[in-house]
């Protein structure tokens, strides 16, 4: 699992150079070092894929649980009768 502050969208997926600043409005990642140009989300996804491949097989889920939760009603509701929305 990657740390919350892992710079996946600021790191070049080709050469691993990290950009110090990258605003959320910039939707295309362009590396100033090697020149690679990718969609920002694709670049971040590639970095996370590489991170997981280097860190080994995951043994727990992303929230740290060691077992699946059992199916239940959303929000802990006990009935299947829809409740009116409260203002």
C-alpha positions as CSV (number, residue, x, y, z in Angstrom):
1,X,0.0,0.0,0.0
2,X,1.4,3.4,-1.0
3,X,1.7,6.1,1.6
4,X,-1.0,8.8,1.5
5,X,1.7,11.4,0.4
6,X,3.4,9.2,-2.2
7,X,3.9,11.6,-5.1
8,X,2.4,9.3,-7.8
9,X,1.2,12.2,-10.0
10,X,4.3,14.3,-9.6
11,X,6.8,11.5,-10.4
12,X,7.7,10.6,-14.0
13,X,6.7,7.0,-14.7
14,X,9.6,6.7,-17.2
15,X,12.6,8.2,-15.4
16,X,11.3,8.6,-11.8
17,X,12.2,12.4,-11.7
18,X,9.9,14.2,-9.2
19,X,8.3,17.6,-10.1
20,X,8.3,19.8,-7.1
21,X,5.1,21.6,-8.1
22,X,2.1,20.3,-10.2
23,X,-1.2,22.0,-9.8
24,X,-4.5,20.0,-9.9
25,X,-5.5,22.0,-13.0
26,X,-2.7,20.5,-15.0
27,X,-4.2,17.3,-16.5
28,X,-1.2,16.4,-18.6
29,X,2.1,15.4,-17.0
30,X,5.2,16.5,-19.0
31,X,8.6,15.5,-17.6
32,X,11.2,18.2,-17.8
33,X,14.0,15.7,-17.6
34,X,13.2,13.0,-20.2
35,X,10.3,14.6,-22.1
36,X,7.6,11.9,-21.6
37,X,4.1,13.4,-21.9
38,X,1.1,11.5,-20.4
39,X,-2.3,12.0,-19.0
40,X,-1.8,12.9,-15.3
41,X,-4.0,10.0,-14.1
42,X,-2.4,7.5,-16.4
43,X,1.1,8.6,-15.2
44,X,0.0,8.2,-11.5
45,X,-1.5,4.8,-12.2
46,X,1.7,3.6,-13.8
47,X,3.7,4.9,-10.8
48,X,1.4,3.1,-8.4
49,X,1.6,-0.1,-10.4
50,X,5.4,0.1,-10.3
51,X,5.3,0.8,-6.6
52,X,3.2,-2.3,-5.9
53,X,5.4,-4.4,-8.1
54,X,8.5,-3.3,-6.1
55,X,6.9,-3.8,-2.7
56,X,5.7,-7.4,-3.2
57,X,2.4,-9.1,-2.9
58,X,-0.3,-7.4,-0.8
59,X,-1.4,-9.4,2.2
60,X,-4.1,-7.1,3.6
61,X,-6.6,-4.8,2.0
62,X,-6.2,-1.0,1.6
63,X,-7.8,-0.3,5.0
64,X,-5.5,-2.7,6.8
65,X,-8.2,-5.3,7.5
66,X,-7.2,-8.9,7.5
67,X,-10.7,-10.3,6.6
68,X,-13.6,-9.3,4.4
69,X,-16.6,-7.6,6.1
70,X,-19.9,-9.5,5.9
71,X,-22.7,-8.1,3.6
72,X,-25.2,-5.9,5.4
73,X,-27.5,-3.0,4.9
74,X,-25.9,0.3,3.8
75,X,-25.4,2.7,6.7
76,X,-26.2,0.1,9.3
77,X,-30.0,0.1,8.5
78,X,-31.8,-2.8,10.1
79,X,-34.9,-2.7,7.8
80,X,-35.5,-2.8,4.1
81,X,-38.3,-0.1,4.3
82,X,-37.1,3.2,2.8
83,X,-37.0,6.0,5.3
84,X,-38.0,9.6,4.4
85,X,-35.2,12.0,4.1
86,X,-34.7,14.4,7.0
87,X,-34.2,18.1,6.3
